[in-house]
Amino acid sequence: MRAGLIGWPGSGRDTIFSALTGLPRPPAGSVEPRQGEAPVPDDRLDFLSARYRPRRHTPARVEFFLPHPPGSPQEALRASLERIREAEVVLAVLRNFAPSGAAPPDPAREAAGLETELMLGDYLVVQKRLERLAEEQKRGRKGDPEEAEFLARGLAELEAGRPLRLDPAFARHPKLKGFAFLSAKPILAVLNNGEADEAAADLGGLPWPRLVVRGRLEEDLAALPPGEAAEFLAGYGLAEPAAARVIREVYGLMGLRSFFTVGEDECRAWTIAAGETALAAAGAIHSDIQKGFIRAEVVAFEDFRAAGNMNEARKRGFFRLEGKTYVVADGDIVHFRFNV
């Protein structure tokens, strides 16, 4: 899964990116995009690896992407937005700290400005596509009337000042998928606070979920080796680092679930959307498994933990055989039977 970071100059995007990934900052003035990743924390996978002692322990991972385009603040922001169209979720970094000599923070104003830019970017895409469809119709090409209908509906929503994410079913419709609309993407406001400030600022009624991150503090924490990081966390009263909290919020926001494959070779977590079937979960691992799907052998994680091992889980009747349409539950341990 890919998360794109956006924000106005001075919001601390690089600080938050480093806090999430542990990567050092680029040289001043760099225009190269930053990419990094962080593991998805999951105690269940740790438990499974402790039982199986596999050669590889492979958590799911989230990729973070931060564009660094040149130009004026407005030009750079708009170029950034275009570059995160491929992201699945947007992290909006908002300044909620006051450097010496700087104006007081105003996260609500920054958030409102970002929302406007997201909708404006989509508006221009829709308008351009509708104009092209109209030109093609004049030339005698029938085109796709359903696409035009959906785009016109989207245009009306944007003109009314409503981001497309307010209607998720509409935003995810196959007719609109290829446009990668910015205002349709789930968005999380990351309030970049000062080191001693844990207060969440009001966003002026904007219904974005919010998460406070003490950016500089978390950036220092992310650069420490694990042993020192644990002491650092305890010293500042933090239960877990920023990356874990952000990933957990993103998973909840996007309705993501994890299932596991286990064995002596590897214990691994896989990410799917809520409601996905066993067939789709097989495809998350490999297209060959999906094509040759026979059935899925499933044990719920809590049942496995209660049993202690897979043999005991079978004896207790926790082991199930499921078909293609089985909806995979969060925490399922799955072994796929397939024929290539």
RARASUL-V601404 format. One record per run of one state. SS is the DSSP state (a for helix, b for strand, c for the rest). FROM is the first residue (numbers start at 0). LEN is the number of residues. If there is no record, write none. Layout:
((SS & FROM & LEN) (SS & FROM & LEN))
//
This chain:
((c & 0 & 1) (b & 1 & 5) (c & 6 & 6) (a & 12 & 9) (c & 21 & 12) (b & 33 & 6) (c & 39 & 3) (a & 42 & 10) (c & 52 & 3) (b & 55 & 3) (c & 58 & 2) (b & 60 & 6) (c & 66 & 6) (a & 72 & 11) (c & 83 & 5) (b & 88 & 8) (c & 96 & 10) (a & 106 & 32) (c & 138 & 6) (a & 144 & 15) (c & 159 & 4) (a & 163 & 3) (c & 166 & 1) (a & 167 & 4) (c & 171 & 5) (a & 176 & 3) (c & 179 & 6) (b & 185 & 8) (c & 193 & 15) (b & 208 & 6) (a & 214 & 8) (c & 222 & 3) (a & 225 & 10) (c & 235 & 6) (a & 241 & 13) (c & 254 & 1) (b & 255 & 6) (c & 261 & 4) (b & 265 & 8) (c & 273 & 3) (b & 276 & 1) (a & 277 & 8) (c & 285 & 1) (a & 286 & 5) (c & 291 & 1) (b & 292 & 8) (a & 300 & 7) (c & 307 & 2) (a & 309 & 6) (c & 315 & 4) (b & 319 & 3) (c & 322 & 4) (b & 326 & 1) (c & 327 & 4) (b & 331 & 7) (c & 338 & 2))
//
